[in-house]
Amino acid sequence: MYELNKTDIFATAQYADNAQDGVVMLLAYEQMTLEQIRNLKIEDVEKVSLKFKLDPITLKVIRNAIEERGYVDESEIHYFNKSEYVVKGIEEGPVSEEELIRRVKKLFSHWDLDELSIEDVQQCGLVSKE
């Protein structure tokens, strides 16, 4: 199995087609739970940044995700409704945990690393922060 590391995670997240995908990966790396990620509101970013000691790159990707107006999926663009959440979907309210998992799997599939998951990202972050 591929040995995931911080450099891979940050490069993959920063250069993702959608900042919305990259932000999920980075927040998982930063040790936020799926529930915390899906319910993270824009107004709470500063408080969360202090609590989790977010990397400056994570904060940059959060800003890009907040500003992102649409989501490129295959050959379509899906436009977001205005949302109070950092991680947005085309529906109102927070995205599902399944959607968070799907977004990270999508990033790994670009690199033919289908065996990796959001749990691997969280584990890598846990090891890096020890």
Phi, psi and chi 1 to 4 in degrees:
 res  aa     phi    psi   chi1   chi2   chi3   chi4
   1 MET       -  146.6 -174.7  157.8  145.3      -
   2 TYR   -66.0  136.1 -176.2   79.5      -      -
   3 GLU   -89.3  102.8 -174.2   71.0   30.8      -
   4 LEU   -72.8  142.7 -164.4   57.0      -      -
   5 ASN  -140.2  168.3   61.8   60.6      -      -
   6 LYS   -57.6  -42.9  178.3 -178.9  178.7  176.9
   7 THR   -59.2  -45.3  -58.0      -      -      -
   8 ASP   -60.8  -45.4  -67.3  -23.0      -      -
   9 ILE   -63.8  -47.8  -69.3  169.5      -      -
  10 PHE   -68.4  -38.7  -84.4   73.8      -      -
  11 ALA   -65.6  -44.9      -      -      -      -
  12 THR   -61.9  -44.5  -60.4      -      -      -
  13 ALA   -67.8  -42.3      -      -      -      -
  14 GLN   -67.4  -33.0  -76.8 -175.5   90.1      -
  15 TYR  -107.6   19.4  -60.1  108.4      -      -
  16 ALA   -65.7  151.3      -      -      -      -
  17 ASP   -59.0  -32.3  -68.9  -21.5      -      -
  18 ASN  -124.0  124.8  -62.0  -67.4      -      -
  19 ALA   -60.2  -27.6      -      -      -      -
  20 GLN   -61.0  -33.2  -73.2  -72.5  -46.5      -
  21 ASP   -75.8  -46.1  -65.5  -20.2      -      -
  22 GLY   -61.6  -38.2      -      -      -      -
  23 VAL   -66.5  -34.9   76.5      -      -      -
  24 VAL   -62.6  -46.3  172.6      -      -      -
  25 MET   -61.1  -45.5 -179.0  175.4  -88.1      -
  26 LEU   -69.3  -39.2  -69.2  179.2      -      -
  27 LEU   -67.2  -33.9  -68.4  173.6      -      -
  28 ALA   -65.7  -43.2      -      -      -      -
  29 TYR   -59.3  -38.4  176.2   84.9      -      -
  30 GLU   -76.1    4.9  -60.6  -80.7   10.7      -
  31 GLN    81.9   20.7  -61.0  -54.2  -69.5      -
  32 MET   -80.9  143.4  -70.5 -176.0   71.7      -
  33 THR   -77.2  164.8   65.9      -      -      -
  34 LEU   -58.5  -40.6  -65.3  179.2      -      -
  35 GLU   -61.7  -43.4 -173.2   69.7   17.0      -
  36 GLN   -65.9  -39.9  -70.4  168.8  -36.8      -
  37 ILE   -64.0  -49.2  -65.0  168.4      -      -
  38 ARG   -67.9  -25.0   66.7 -174.9  -72.1  -89.7
  39 ASN  -102.3    7.6  -72.4  -57.5      -      -
  40 LEU   -70.1  117.4  178.2   58.7      -      -
  41 LYS   -93.7  151.2  -66.5 -176.1  176.4  179.1
  42 ILE   -55.2  -41.3  -65.0  167.0      -      -
  43 GLU   -65.9  -17.0   66.4 -172.6   37.3      -
  44 ASP   -98.7    0.2  -63.1  -30.4      -      -
  45 VAL   -59.3  -44.8  168.4      -      -      -
  46 GLU   -62.9  -44.5 -168.9  172.0  -39.0      -
  47 LYS   -63.9  -42.2  179.6  173.8   58.6  176.3
  48 VAL   -66.9  -36.6  167.2      -      -      -
  49 SER   -59.8  -42.2  173.6      -      -      -
  50 LEU   -70.5  -43.1  -65.9  172.2      -      -
  51 LYS   -62.6  -45.7  178.9 -179.8  176.9 -178.1
  52 PHE   -95.0   -2.1  -73.2   89.9      -      -
  53 LYS    51.8   56.8  -62.9  177.6  177.1   65.7
  54 LEU   -63.9  140.1  -60.9 -179.6      -      -
  55 ASP   -63.4  145.4 -172.6  -77.9      -      -
  56 PRO   -56.3  -33.1  -24.0   32.2      -      -
  57 ILE   -66.8  -39.4  -66.7  170.8      -      -
  58 THR   -60.4  -43.2  -59.8      -      -      -
  59 LEU   -63.2  -38.0  -69.5  170.9      -      -
  60 LYS   -63.7  -44.4  177.0 -175.8  168.8 -151.0
  61 VAL   -67.3  -34.8  175.5      -      -      -
  62 ILE   -60.5  -46.8  -72.0  172.6      -      -
  63 ARG   -59.7  -43.1  -76.6 -168.9  -60.6  -82.0
  64 ASN   -63.9  -39.7  -69.0  -16.0      -      -
  65 ALA   -65.1  -40.0      -      -      -      -
  66 ILE   -62.6  -40.8  -69.3  168.6      -      -
  67 GLU   -77.8  -19.1  -66.9  171.6    5.3      -
  68 GLU   -63.5  131.0 -159.0  165.5   55.7      -
  69 ARG  -102.5  -17.7  -59.8  -70.8  175.6 -123.5
  70 GLY  -146.7  165.8      -      -      -      -
  71 TYR  -123.1  121.5 -173.7   86.4      -      -
  72 VAL   -86.9  120.6  178.4      -      -      -
  73 ASP  -134.3  113.6 -167.6   16.5      -      -
  74 GLU    59.7 -114.5  -53.2  -72.7  -37.7      -
  75 SER  -112.2   13.4   60.0      -      -      -
  76 GLU  -116.1  155.2  -68.8 -176.9   75.8      -
  77 ILE  -115.6  125.9  -61.4  175.9      -      -
  78 HIS  -106.4  125.8  -55.6  -82.2      -      -
  79 TYR   -91.4  140.4  -67.6   97.2      -      -
  80 PHE   -84.0  149.8  -59.2  123.3      -      -
  81 ASN   -78.5  159.2  -68.2  -41.6      -      -
  82 LYS   -59.2  137.0 -171.4  160.9  176.2   60.0
  83 SER  -141.5  149.7  177.7      -      -      -
  84 GLU   -88.5   -5.0   62.9 -174.4  -39.2      -
  85 TYR   -96.8  149.8  -63.8   96.6      -      -
  86 VAL   -68.2  -49.8  171.4      -      -      -
  87 VAL   -90.6  116.3 -179.4      -      -      -
  88 LYS  -110.4  157.8  -58.0  175.6 -103.3 -166.1
  89 GLY  -131.2 -177.7      -      -      -      -
  90 ILE   -81.9  -13.5   56.4  172.7      -      -
  91 GLU   -93.6  160.8  -55.6  -67.6  -34.5      -
  92 GLU   -67.9  151.8  -64.6  -75.0  -30.1      -
  93 GLY    84.2 -175.3      -      -      -      -
  94 PRO   -69.7  150.6   21.0  -26.8      -      -
  95 VAL   -73.8  162.1  -60.1      -      -      -
  96 SER   -78.7  160.8   67.2      -      -      -
  97 GLU   -62.9  -34.9  -71.7 -173.0   15.0      -
  98 GLU   -61.5  -37.4  -67.5   77.3   20.4      -
  99 GLU   -67.3  -38.5  177.3   63.8   11.1      -
 100 LEU   -61.2  -45.7  -61.3  177.5      -      -
 101 ILE   -62.1  -43.0  -68.0  165.2      -      -
 102 ARG   -61.4  -40.7 -173.9 -165.4   70.3   76.1
 103 ARG   -64.6  -41.4  -70.3 -178.0 -177.5 -170.1
 104 VAL   -69.4  -41.5  170.9      -      -      -
 105 LYS   -58.6  -38.5  -71.0  -62.7  -95.0 -178.8
 106 LYS   -60.8  -43.1  177.4 -177.6  170.3 -168.3
 107 LEU   -62.9  -44.4  -69.0  174.8      -      -
 108 PHE   -66.9  -33.7  -76.5  134.5      -      -
 109 SER   -65.7  -26.2   71.4      -      -      -
 110 HIS   -62.2  -26.3  -76.4  -64.5      -      -
 111 TRP  -106.7   14.3  -56.4  104.6      -      -
 112 ASP    55.4   38.8  -67.5  -35.2      -      -
 113 LEU  -115.4   50.8  -64.2  171.2      -      -
 114 ASP   -62.4  -18.5  -64.3  -39.1      -      -
 115 GLU   -77.4  -13.3   73.5  -84.8    9.8      -
 116 LEU   -87.2  153.6  -65.2  176.4      -      -
 117 SER  -140.1  177.3   67.2      -      -      -
 118 ILE   -62.9  -30.4 -161.6  164.1      -      -
 119 GLU   -64.9  -35.7  -70.2   84.0    8.1      -
 120 ASP   -65.0  -37.9  -64.6  -49.8      -      -
 121 VAL   -64.2  -45.8  174.2      -      -      -
 122 GLN   -62.4  -41.0  -70.2  169.1  -38.9      -
 123 GLN   -64.9  -42.3 -177.3   60.2   36.0      -
 124 CYS   -60.7  -43.1 -178.1      -      -      -
 125 GLY   -64.3  -39.9      -      -      -      -
 126 LEU   -61.6  -46.1 -177.6   62.9      -      -
 127 VAL   -64.8  -40.8  169.9      -      -      -
 128 SER   -67.3  -31.3  -66.2      -      -      -
 129 LYS   -87.7   -7.3  -70.3 -170.9  179.6 -103.0
 130 GLU   -74.3      -  -71.9 -179.3  -15.5      -
